[in-house]
């Protein structure tokens, strides 16, 4: 099932996407909801990020280029960081390159959406607490990284976490490729078995550190191939079964809205 958020007649709504039609729903996405009876064509609405996350957790340095590069022993502690919810935008919104730098990096990723509270999960329990999956773009401005290796500022600017276009609840996350096309040219294309920390291990570990809540979004890492981009570029992050998240880049002095 594909869930979407969108604006229609200036109202923010949520619904289920079936082919080109959206069936509007009311209620809590993660528990109880019902159809309202209103049906719209997707061309009539502006899609938004498919949820307003509770919090955003990113996993860093989590892909290798080849199976032979995978470590024999997994790291005890994954590299993870937080991104502010104020950085979230949806499909076709502009990513604003902040003043002080002329370029940023795109990072196409599978984003896991937690559906119910999770604490101290075993790896076998992880998928029972996952609501679904969406596409994320962990935009990064390394020019703002702290000299001691702190990433927070360089990942926290407004517009730096595009999500969408849908939350897919029936995806098998272990059989998909994470892709990115920059101005139409394929730059990233990796299966998830090139992850250093697999999804189940990653979420199990995080649940021992913090209580994961419904609506938490976990960005699972970006494949090899991410590049620096400047204003005017268009990035398309894609995962088969979820769709394509398309955004363009603009300079800070430009309007975020096209």
N, C-alpha and C positions, 0 to 999 in steps of 0.2 A: 504494500500500500504506500502511495506517495502522498505525503502531507506537504502543504504549502501555506505560506502567509503572503498576503497581498493587500493592496489598496484598491478599493472599488467605491466610487462615489465619495471619495475622501475618507472612507472608513477603513480601518485596518481589520482584516478578516482572516480566517483560516479555513482550509478546506482540503478535500481529497482530490488529487488530479487523476483523471481517467482519460487517457489519450489527450484530446485538446480541450476537454471540459473540466471545470472545477465545480465540485459539489460542496457548497458551504457547510461548515459544521459549527456548532456551539459546544462549549464545555472545556474540560481539561484534556489536553492532547494525550497526556500520559495515563489517564485513568478512565473517566467517563465523559463521553461526548455523544452528540446526535446530529443527524443531518437536519438542516433548517428547511430544505425544499428548494432553496435558491440555487440555480445553476448558471454559471457564466462560462463564456469561452475564454481561454487563457489569453487570447489577443485583446480582450477587453480590460485587462487588469495590469497593474504593475507588480511584478513579483518582488517580494522582500526577502531578507534572510528568513529561512523557514522556521526559525524560533528566535526568541530573545534568551540567550544562554544565562544560566545561573552563574556559571563561571567558565573560563576557558583555560585549559591546561595544555601546554605544548610539549612535545617530546622532540629533543634536538639530536642531531647527528645520528640518525637511526636507519640509514640505508647504505648499502655498499653497491658497487657497480657490478659485481659478479659473485656467484655462489662461493667461489674459491676464496673470496675475501672475508667471508663470515667468520667471526672469531669462534674458536673451539669452546671457550668459556665465556658466558655472557657476563656483562658488567653487573656487579652487585647492586649498584644504584644507577638507574637511568638518568640521563641529563633531561631535566624537565624545568619548565618555567610557566609563568602565568601571563595571560594577556587580558587587558581590561575589556569589559563588555562594551564600552564606548567605542571600541575599535571596529565593531561589527557593521558591515554593510551587506547589501544583497546583490543579486544579479544586475548587471548593466549600470551599476553606480560607479562613479569615478574613484580611483585610488589616488589620493593626493600625496605627491612627493613633498616632504616637509622642507621649509626654508632651511638653508644650511647645507644642503646636498642636492646634487643634480640627478641622482640615480638611486634606485632601490632594487631589491631582489624579490622575485616571485618565488613561491614555494608551494607547489600543488600537493595536496595531502588528502588522505581519507580521514574524515572527521567522524568520531564515534559519539553518539548522543546517548547519555545515560537515562534510563527510564524509571528507575526506582532506587531508593537509598541503598548504598553498598558500603560495607565495612568488613575488612579482613576476609576478603573473598579468596577461595581457592581458584585456581585456573579453570577448573571444571564448572564453577559457578558463574563465571564472568558473563557469558552470553545471556544468562537469565536476567541480568540487570541492564542489558543494552536495549534501548528502544528502537534505534535505527542508525542510519548512516547518511551523511551528506558529504559534499565536496567542500574543502576549505583551501584558502590561499593564505599561508602564513607570511604575509609581506614583511620584509625586514629591511631596515636601514642600518647596515653595519657601521656607517660613519658615526653613529651615536652609541656604539658599544663602549662600555667602560674599559679603560686600559687593563683592569684586573680580570676581565672576562665576563663582567656583568652584561646581560643581554637586554634587560628590561626596557630601557628607554628606546632602544633600536627596534623593538617589536610592539610598542605601545601606542603609536600615533593613531589618531582618528583615521578611519578607513582602512586600517592595516589588517583586518580580518574579514575578508569577504567569505560568505557562506551561502550555499545553495546548489542548485535551484530548488531541491526538494529534500525531505527526509524520507528515505526508502527503508521500510521496515522489514522487507523480505529478501534483502541482499545477502548473498554468501560472501563475506568480506575476504575470504581466503583464496578466491579464484579470480580476482579482478586486477587490472593494471591501473596504476595512477599515471595520468598523462598531463602534459601541458603543451600548448601551442602558443608561441609568441609571434604575433603578426602572421599567423597561418603556418608557421614552421614548427614541426614537432621538436621539442626540446627535452621533454621528460616522458619516459615510457617504461615503467618498471612494475613487475609483479610484486605482491606483498611478501613473497618468500625471500626477498632481498632485504627485509627488515632485520636489524640486529636484535632488537627487543620485540618479539612477536606481540600481537594485540592482547592475547590472554595474559601473558606474563606481565605486560605493561600495566594493565588495569588492575590485576591482582596486586601488584606491588603498590600502586597508587592508593588502593583501598586500605593498605596497612598504614599508610602515612596520614591519610585524611578520609573523612566520611564523604563519599561521592553522593551527590544529590540528583534528583530528577532535573533534567535540563542542563546538566554539566556537559560541556563539549570537550572532547579530548582530540587534539590534533596529533596524528600518529607518526609524523615525520615525513620528510620530503625526499624523493628519489634524487639520484645524481642527475645533473643537467640544469639546475636552477641558475639563472643568469641575472646580471644587472640590466635594468631597463631605464629608459628615460621617458619624459613626457611625450604623449602622442602614441605610445605603443598600446597594443591590445593583447591581453592575456586570456587564454581559454583553458581552464582547468577541467579535466574530464575524467569520469569514472563510469564505465559501462554499467548500466542498470540504475544509475542515479541521474546522470545527465552532464551538461556542460555549464560551468560557471564562468561567465564572460564579464570582464571588466576592462576599462581603459585607464591609463595613467595621465594625470594632469599635474601641473606645477601648483605650488601653494597659492599663488596669486590668482589662479583661475577659480571659477565657481565649481563647487563639487557637483552641482547639477548641470547637466548638459542642456 
